[in-house]
Amino acid sequence: MNKILLIIICFIAFESYGQKLPMVDDKVMYRDVMEFPDKNKSEILSAVELWMAHNFQDSRSVKELVDKEGGVVVGNGLFSGICAKNGFGVKKCNSNVKYQMTIEVKEQKLRYSITNFSHYFDPGETTVDGGALEQEKPPGKMSGMQNKIWDQIKLETDKKTNELIKSLQSSIKGKNDDW
């Protein structure tokens, strides 16, 4: 009897494991305003462009739009090498998540929006891509991908997105070096 109860508890725990990402209008979206009281619009915008050049392998391909007058930078990013353990406990780092990032700049502040997250596997993999991260469970066409793996991909994406946001903020704050 105790074994049956333990199995039921474990099943419920694994079923409710689902990773929740921040949602706005049924889309995964990270959005917030950062304030920099000692920076003007031009300084913030320059720092954003420098940050993009340092944080994306090819800053030219990531930038879709740079509107200096309007204070908007839009680009596409990629988290590559996302790791998850399969049902046999084997860790594979063959997942990638692309996203879109919009940064709007005003005097002494910026607003970032990170959205349009979409999962795909490395080229040559036999597994079908997961698609939009808004899906609670992996899509039906994704045979063999378990909910737990999908949740690991979402958890790793959340972690990498929060690291990206922290990196942006600390880069804009910067040091006041007068070299």
C-alpha positions as protocol buffer text, in pm:
chain_id: "A"
residue {
  index: 1
  type: MET
  ca { x: 0 y: 0 z: 0 }
}
residue {
  index: 2
  type: ASN
  ca { x: 281 y: 242 z: 89 }
}
residue {
  index: 3
  type: LYS
  ca { x: 451 y: 173 z: -245 }
}
residue {
  index: 4
  type: ILE
  ca { x: 133 y: 259 z: -435 }
}
residue {
  index: 5
  type: LEU
  ca { x: 94 y: 581 z: -238 }
}
residue {
  index: 6
  type: LEU
  ca { x: 457 y: 675 z: -306 }
}
residue {
  index: 7
  type: ILE
  ca { x: 412 y: 609 z: -680 }
}
residue {
  index: 8
  type: ILE
  ca { x: 98 y: 826 z: -690 }
}
residue {
  index: 9
  type: ILE
  ca { x: 274 y: 1112 z: -506 }
}
residue {
  index: 10
  type: CYS
  ca { x: 573 y: 1094 z: -743 }
}
residue {
  index: 11
  type: PHE
  ca { x: 342 y: 1093 z: -1047 }
}
residue {
  index: 12
  type: ILE
  ca { x: 156 y: 1402 z: -924 }
}
residue {
  index: 13
  type: ALA
  ca { x: 484 y: 1580 z: -846 }
}
residue {
  index: 14
  type: PHE
  ca { x: 624 y: 1515 z: -1195 }
}
residue {
  index: 15
  type: GLU
  ca { x: 299 y: 1613 z: -1366 }
}
residue {
  index: 16
  type: SER
  ca { x: 292 y: 1950 z: -1186 }
}
residue {
  index: 17
  type: TYR
  ca { x: 659 y: 2021 z: -1261 }
}
residue {
  index: 18
  type: GLY
  ca { x: 572 y: 2265 z: -1548 }
}
residue {
  index: 19
  type: GLN
  ca { x: 797 y: 2570 z: -1585 }
}
residue {
  index: 20
  type: LYS
  ca { x: 602 y: 2895 z: -1598 }
}
residue {
  index: 21
  type: LEU
  ca { x: 749 y: 3181 z: -1798 }
}
residue {
  index: 22
  type: PRO
  ca { x: 627 y: 3543 z: -1771 }
}
residue {
  index: 23
  type: MET
  ca { x: 328 y: 3592 z: -2002 }
}
residue {
  index: 24
  type: VAL
  ca { x: 173 y: 3909 z: -2147 }
}
residue {
  index: 25
  type: ASP
  ca { x: -128 y: 3870 z: -2377 }
}
residue {
  index: 26
  type: ASP
  ca { x: -63 y: 3494 z: -2414 }
}
residue {
  index: 27
  type: LYS
  ca { x: 300 y: 3550 z: -2522 }
}
residue {
  index: 28
  type: VAL
  ca { x: 617 y: 3483 z: -2326 }
}
residue {
  index: 29
  type: MET
  ca { x: 754 y: 3830 z: -2255 }
}
residue {
  index: 30
  type: TYR
  ca { x: 1017 y: 3977 z: -2027 }
}
residue {
  index: 31
  type: ARG
  ca { x: 960 y: 4351 z: -1998 }
}
residue {
  index: 32
  type: ASP
  ca { x: 1071 y: 4614 z: -1752 }
}
residue {
  index: 33
  type: VAL
  ca { x: 1202 y: 4968 z: -1720 }
}
residue {
  index: 34
  type: MET
  ca { x: 1555 y: 5041 z: -1601 }
}
residue {
  index: 35
  type: GLU
  ca { x: 1643 y: 5385 z: -1469 }
}
residue {
  index: 36
  type: PHE
  ca { x: 1985 y: 5550 z: -1498 }
}
residue {
  index: 37
  type: PRO
  ca { x: 1960 y: 5894 z: -1332 }
}
residue {
  index: 38
  type: ASP
  ca { x: 2315 y: 5990 z: -1428 }
}
residue {
  index: 39
  type: LYS
  ca { x: 2285 y: 5901 z: -1801 }
}
residue {
  index: 40
  type: ASN
  ca { x: 2125 y: 6090 z: -2089 }
}
residue {
  index: 41
  type: LYS
  ca { x: 1949 y: 5931 z: -2387 }
}
residue {
  index: 42
  type: SER
  ca { x: 2257 y: 5939 z: -2609 }
}
residue {
  index: 43
  type: GLU
  ca { x: 2481 y: 5777 z: -2345 }
}
residue {
  index: 44
  type: ILE
  ca { x: 2229 y: 5499 z: -2282 }
}
residue {
  index: 45
  type: LEU
  ca { x: 2179 y: 5431 z: -2654 }
}
residue {
  index: 46
  type: SER
  ca { x: 2555 y: 5414 z: -2714 }
}
residue {
  index: 47
  type: ALA
  ca { x: 2594 y: 5178 z: -2419 }
}
residue {
  index: 48
  type: VAL
  ca { x: 2312 y: 4957 z: -2554 }
}
residue {
  index: 49
  type: GLU
  ca { x: 2481 y: 4929 z: -2894 }
}
residue {
  index: 50
  type: LEU
  ca { x: 2816 y: 4847 z: -2731 }
}
residue {
  index: 51
  type: TRP
  ca { x: 2647 y: 4589 z: -2508 }
}
residue {
  index: 52
  type: MET
  ca { x: 2487 y: 4422 z: -2812 }
}
residue {
  index: 53
  type: ALA
  ca { x: 2824 y: 4408 z: -2988 }
}
residue {
  index: 54
  type: HIS
  ca { x: 2979 y: 4234 z: -2685 }
}
residue {
  index: 55
  type: ASN
  ca { x: 2691 y: 3997 z: -2607 }
}
residue {
  index: 56
  type: PHE
  ca { x: 2597 y: 3870 z: -2951 }
}
residue {
  index: 57
  type: GLN
  ca { x: 2847 y: 3689 z: -3171 }
}
residue {
  index: 58
  type: ASP
  ca { x: 2767 y: 3904 z: -3473 }
}
residue {
  index: 59
  type: SER
  ca { x: 2613 y: 4238 z: -3377 }
}
residue {
  index: 60
  type: ARG
  ca { x: 2543 y: 4324 z: -3742 }
}
residue {
  index: 61
  type: SER
  ca { x: 2317 y: 4024 z: -3796 }
}
residue {
  index: 62
  type: VAL
  ca { x: 2136 y: 4063 z: -3465 }
}
residue {
  index: 63
  type: LYS
  ca { x: 2035 y: 4425 z: -3519 }
}
residue {
  index: 64
  type: GLU
  ca { x: 1723 y: 4470 z: -3728 }
}
residue {
  index: 65
  type: LEU
  ca { x: 1668 y: 4834 z: -3648 }
}
residue {
  index: 66
  type: VAL
  ca { x: 1866 y: 5113 z: -3487 }
}
residue {
  index: 67
  type: ASP
  ca { x: 1670 y: 5439 z: -3469 }
}
residue {
  index: 68
  type: LYS
  ca { x: 1894 y: 5682 z: -3283 }
}
residue {
  index: 69
  type: GLU
  ca { x: 1648 y: 5970 z: -3309 }
}
residue {
  index: 70
  type: GLY
  ca { x: 1355 y: 5760 z: -3186 }
}
residue {
  index: 71
  type: GLY
  ca { x: 1575 y: 5579 z: -2934 }
}
residue {
  index: 72
  type: VAL
  ca { x: 1486 y: 5225 z: -3046 }
}
residue {
  index: 73
  type: VAL
  ca { x: 1706 y: 4922 z: -3104 }
}
residue {
  index: 74
  type: VAL
  ca { x: 1549 y: 4595 z: -3223 }
}
residue {
  index: 75
  type: GLY
  ca { x: 1738 y: 4274 z: -3275 }
}
residue {
  index: 76
  type: ASN
  ca { x: 1722 y: 3898 z: -3282 }
}
residue {
  index: 77
  type: GLY
  ca { x: 1916 y: 3691 z: -3035 }
}
residue {
  index: 78
  type: LEU
  ca { x: 1994 y: 3326 z: -2981 }
}
residue {
  index: 79
  type: PHE
  ca { x: 2058 y: 3108 z: -2679 }
}
residue {
  index: 80
  type: SER
  ca { x: 2251 y: 2811 z: -2815 }
}
residue {
  index: 81
  type: GLY
  ca { x: 2363 y: 2492 z: -2648 }
}
residue {
  index: 82
  type: ILE
  ca { x: 2072 y: 2466 z: -2405 }
}
residue {
  index: 83
  type: CYS
  ca { x: 2107 y: 2139 z: -2213 }
}
residue {
  index: 84
  type: ALA
  ca { x: 1841 y: 1892 z: -2099 }
}
residue {
  index: 85
  type: LYS
  ca { x: 1850 y: 1534 z: -1974 }
}
residue {
  index: 86
  type: ASN
  ca { x: 1654 y: 1280 z: -2174 }
}
residue {
  index: 87
  type: GLY
  ca { x: 1449 y: 996 z: -2025 }
}
residue {
  index: 88
  type: PHE
  ca { x: 1765 y: 786 z: -1983 }
}
residue {
  index: 89
  type: GLY
  ca { x: 1944 y: 1057 z: -1784 }
}
residue {
  index: 90
  type: VAL
  ca { x: 2175 y: 1146 z: -2072 }
}
residue {
  index: 91
  type: LYS
  ca { x: 2250 y: 1519 z: -2088 }
}
residue {
  index: 92
  type: LYS
  ca { x: 2237 y: 1666 z: -2439 }
}
residue {
  index: 93
  type: CYS
  ca { x: 2314 y: 2027 z: -2523 }
}
residue {
  index: 94
  type: ASN
  ca { x: 2157 y: 2041 z: -2867 }
}
residue {
  index: 95
  type: SER
  ca { x: 1871 y: 2286 z: -2812 }
}
residue {
  index: 96
  type: ASN
  ca { x: 1858 y: 2648 z: -2924 }
}
residue {
  index: 97
  type: VAL
  ca { x: 1609 y: 2923 z: -2850 }
}
residue {
  index: 98
  type: LYS
  ca { x: 1583 y: 3232 z: -3066 }
}
residue {
  index: 99
  type: TYR
  ca { x: 1412 y: 3549 z: -2946 }
}
residue {
  index: 100
  type: GLN
  ca { x: 1350 y: 3912 z: -3034 }
}
residue {
  index: 101
  type: MET
  ca { x: 1468 y: 4200 z: -2817 }
}
residue {
  index: 102
  type: THR
  ca { x: 1344 y: 4558 z: -2833 }
}
residue {
  index: 103
  type: ILE
  ca { x: 1511 y: 4833 z: -2632 }
}
residue {
  index: 104
  type: GLU
  ca { x: 1346 y: 5177 z: -2616 }
}
residue {
  index: 105
  type: VAL
  ca { x: 1551 y: 5462 z: -2475 }
}
residue {
  index: 106
  type: LYS
  ca { x: 1446 y: 5793 z: -2319 }
}
residue {
  index: 107
  type: GLU
  ca { x: 1633 y: 6039 z: -2102 }
}
residue {
  index: 108
  type: GLN
  ca { x: 1765 y: 5857 z: -1794 }
}
residue {
  index: 109
  type: LYS
  ca { x: 1585 y: 5527 z: -1865 }
}
residue {
  index: 110
  type: LEU
  ca { x: 1521 y: 5241 z: -2101 }
}
residue {
  index: 111
  type: ARG
  ca { x: 1252 y: 4979 z: -2146 }
}
residue {
  index: 112
  type: TYR
  ca { x: 1342 y: 4633 z: -2273 }
}
residue {
  index: 113
  type: SER
  ca { x: 1103 y: 4377 z: -2416 }
}
residue {
  index: 114
  type: ILE
  ca { x: 1221 y: 4024 z: -2490 }
}
residue {
  index: 115
  type: THR
  ca { x: 969 y: 3807 z: -2672 }
}
residue {
  index: 116
  type: ASN
  ca { x: 902 y: 3569 z: -2965 }
}
residue {
  index: 117
  type: PHE
  ca { x: 1091 y: 3279 z: -2806 }
}
residue {
  index: 118
  type: SER
  ca { x: 1109 y: 2976 z: -3034 }
}
residue {
  index: 119
  type: HIS
  ca { x: 1289 y: 2645 z: -2979 }
}
residue {
  index: 120
  type: TYR
  ca { x: 1477 y: 2442 z: -3239 }
}
residue {
  index: 121
  type: PHE
  ca { x: 1736 y: 2165 z: -3231 }
}
residue {
  index: 122
  type: ASP
  ca { x: 2083 y: 2177 z: -3385 }
}
residue {
  index: 123
  type: PRO
  ca { x: 2085 y: 2104 z: -3760 }
}
residue {
  index: 124
  type: GLY
  ca { x: 2110 y: 1733 z: -3833 }
}
residue {
  index: 125
  type: GLU
  ca { x: 1915 y: 1622 z: -3527 }
}
residue {
  index: 126
  type: THR
  ca { x: 1634 y: 1376 z: -3594 }
}
residue {
  index: 127
  type: THR
  ca { x: 1401 y: 1529 z: -3336 }
}
residue {
  index: 128
  type: VAL
  ca { x: 1137 y: 1776 z: -3455 }
}
residue {
  index: 129
  type: ASP
  ca { x: 1171 y: 2133 z: -3323 }
}
residue {
  index: 130
  type: GLY
  ca { x: 959 y: 2246 z: -3029 }
}
residue {
  index: 131
  type: GLY
  ca { x: 850 y: 2584 z: -3164 }
}
residue {
  index: 132
  type: ALA
  ca { x: 700 y: 2863 z: -2955 }
}
residue {
  index: 133
  type: LEU
  ca { x: 772 y: 2848 z: -2580 }
}
residue {
  index: 134
  type: GLU
  ca { x: 418 y: 2968 z: -2504 }
}
residue {
  index: 135
  type: GLN
  ca { x: 307 y: 2607 z: -2535 }
}
residue {
  index: 136
  type: GLU
  ca { x: 259 y: 2446 z: -2195 }
}
residue {
  index: 137
  type: LYS
  ca { x: 352 y: 2103 z: -2330 }
}
residue {
  index: 138
  type: PRO
  ca { x: 570 y: 2008 z: -2624 }
}
residue {
  index: 139
  type: PRO
  ca { x: 376 y: 1993 z: -2950 }
}
residue {
  index: 140
  type: GLY
  ca { x: 226 y: 1661 z: -3059 }
}
residue {
  index: 141
  type: LYS
  ca { x: 451 y: 1645 z: -3364 }
}
residue {
  index: 142
  type: MET
  ca { x: 749 y: 1633 z: -3128 }
}
residue {
  index: 143
  type: SER
  ca { x: 746 y: 1259 z: -3075 }
}
residue {
  index: 144
  type: GLY
  ca { x: 964 y: 1140 z: -2793 }
}
residue {
  index: 145
  type: MET
  ca { x: 1008 y: 1477 z: -2622 }
}
residue {
  index: 146
  type: GLN
  ca { x: 876 y: 1448 z: -2272 }
}
residue {
  index: 147
  type: ASN
  ca { x: 718 y: 1726 z: -2073 }
}
residue {
  index: 148
  type: LYS
  ca { x: 1015 y: 1716 z: -1835 }
}
residue {
  index: 149
  type: ILE
  ca { x: 1261 y: 1793 z: -2119 }
}
residue {
  index: 150
  type: TRP
  ca { x: 1035 y: 2075 z: -2242 }
}
residue {
  index: 151
  type: ASP
  ca { x: 1029 y: 2217 z: -1888 }
}
residue {
  index: 152
  type: GLN
  ca { x: 1410 y: 2195 z: -1868 }
}
residue {
  index: 153
  type: ILE
  ca { x: 1439 y: 2390 z: -2192 }
}
residue {
  index: 154
  type: LYS
  ca { x: 1204 y: 2657 z: -2055 }
}
residue {
  index: 155
  type: LEU
  ca { x: 1389 y: 2670 z: -1722 }
}
residue {
  index: 156
  type: GLU
  ca { x: 1726 y: 2712 z: -1894 }
}
residue {
  index: 157
  type: THR
  ca { x: 1579 y: 2980 z: -2124 }
}
residue {
  index: 158
  type: ASP
  ca { x: 1443 y: 3168 z: -1820 }
}
residue {
  index: 159
  type: LYS
  ca { x: 1784 y: 3149 z: -1652 }
}
residue {
  index: 160
  type: LYS
  ca { x: 1969 y: 3272 z: -1963 }
}
residue {
  index: 161
  type: THR
  ca { x: 1716 y: 3552 z: -2018 }
}
residue {
  index: 162
  type: ASN
  ca { x: 1757 y: 3678 z: -1661 }
}
residue {
  index: 163
  type: GLU
  ca { x: 2137 y: 3666 z: -1700 }
}
residue {
  index: 164
  type: LEU
  ca { x: 2101 y: 3868 z: -2022 }
}
residue {
  index: 165
  type: ILE
  ca { x: 1890 y: 4130 z: -1844 }
}
residue {
  index: 166
  type: LYS
  ca { x: 2140 y: 4161 z: -1557 }
}
residue {
  index: 167
  type: SER
  ca { x: 2422 y: 4194 z: -1808 }
}
residue {
  index: 168
  type: LEU
  ca { x: 2236 y: 4476 z: -1988 }
}
residue {
  index: 169
  type: GLN
  ca { x: 2175 y: 4666 z: -1666 }
}
residue {
  index: 170
  type: SER
  ca { x: 2531 y: 4640 z: -1537 }
}
residue {
  index: 171
  type: SER
  ca { x: 2671 y: 4735 z: -1878 }
}
residue {
  index: 172
  type: ILE
  ca { x: 2462 y: 5053 z: -1895 }
}
residue {
  index: 173
  type: LYS
  ca { x: 2552 y: 5150 z: -1538 }
}
residue {
  index: 174
  type: GLY
  ca { x: 2917 y: 5094 z: -1630 }
}
residue {
  index: 175
  type: LYS
  ca { x: 3212 y: 5252 z: -1466 }
}
residue {
  index: 176
  type: ASN
  ca { x: 3273 y: 5622 z: -1477 }
}
residue {
  index: 177
  type: ASP
  ca { x: 3627 y: 5579 z: -1602 }
}
residue {
  index: 178
  type: ASP
  ca { x: 3787 y: 5888 z: -1742 }
}
residue {
  index: 179
  type: TRP
  ca { x: 4085 y: 5718 z: -1895 }
}
